[in-house]
Amino acid sequence: MFNQEFENAIMLESRQALEKIKNKQEVTTPFQEKMQNHWNSYDKGRHFFEEYTSEIFENKMKIDLLYMDQLLQKLDNQQISEVEKLIGSIYKDVKPIYEIMNVKPEIYGKNINEALINESTELISTHLSKNINSFLAKNYYDLPKEKKESLYYEKVKEESINLINENYNPKEIIEYSMKKCLMKDLVENICFPFSVRCRLDYLLEDDAFGDIFDQEALQNHYDSFHNKLKNLSRIVAACV
């Protein structure tokens, strides 16, 4: 058993330690609040975005997965099982990105919202196909030749040259490289529609955000997302 003097000393030190923690919290909390208030007044774009909720993210993810089903229809059951793991891994980055930004998860596509989940399979396919085709037309098929070259030549050149040098069919290789590039952009739009991606780019670059929030974690998740997206875009490009 501890003697009384030793117990009293331990109790005294414990009270002193707790007092220090309490004092530190009293100083830190107002400072953090002050910094966040400063950020809120500095960040003029904040009021354009509603706040994140897990319920809205779950609805978004359901719609996003319907898009993925639409894009991956040519896969067999075994292939789908492997791709599902990759997609699940991608959304382990997508979710914390929205959480760190504290931005309402946005669903991609005109006239698309969570109500689509309850529609018939045929109607879901019609709506999503329309949005996918609209993206492809706007970003490639309806563009003049010069615009296509300026947008995509540098993006597909290196990989296409490497594969052509390995005696693959040049026409097929260029077509596949273009599809992969388009599918990468499409899937990124599904995960992060335009307004959200603009917000994300802004927060990744803003020093004031980094002083208060975990900008490094945000960047790490975004980098991880892009690495996985490259793999998924290869698979999707082979299916369309």
Secondary structure, 3 states (H helix, E strand, C coil): CCCHHHHHHHHHHHHHHHHHHHHHHHHHHHHHHHHHHHHHHHCCCHHHCCCCCHHHHHHHHHHHHHHHHHHCCCCCHHHHHHHHHHHHHHHHHHHHHHHHHCCCCCCCCCCCCHHHHHCCHHHHHHHHHHHHHHHHHHHHHCCCHHHHHHHHHHHHHHHHHHHHCCCCCHHHHHHHHHHHHHHHHHHHHHHCCHHHHHHHHHHHHCHHHHHHCCHHHHHHHHHHHHHHHHHHHHHHHHHC
